[in-house]
């Protein structure tokens, strides 16, 4: 399994960065959405 992950990273490092940015944006939206009722 580790070899497969390593191969995916080697094939497309720019896509991996975009995926990480997208995942971080989703986490921020989730946290904002969860805290929004407390702010209103």
N, C-alpha and C positions, 0 to 999 in steps of 0.2 A: 504494500500500500504506500509506504514511504517513497519507493522508487517511482510509482505512478505520479504522486504529487510533485516530486522533483522534476519529472519529465514534463508535466504540464507547465510548471514555472519556467522551465528552460525554453519551451516552445513559444510562450506568449507573455513576456514580462510586462508589456505595456497594457495588455488587457487585464492583467492581475491588479495593476495599480488602479485602473478605472473601476474594477469590481470592489476594491477596498474603499475607494472614495464613495461609491454608491452605498456600500454597507454602512459606512460611517454616517452618511446623510440619512439613511433610514433609521438609524439608532437615535440621531438627534431629533428627527420628527416624532419618533415614538415617545421620547422623554418629554418633549414639548407638549404632545397630545395628552400625556398622562398628568402633567402638572397644570394644564390649562384650566380645568375646573376649579382648582384651588386658587387661581388668580382672579377669577371672576366673582 
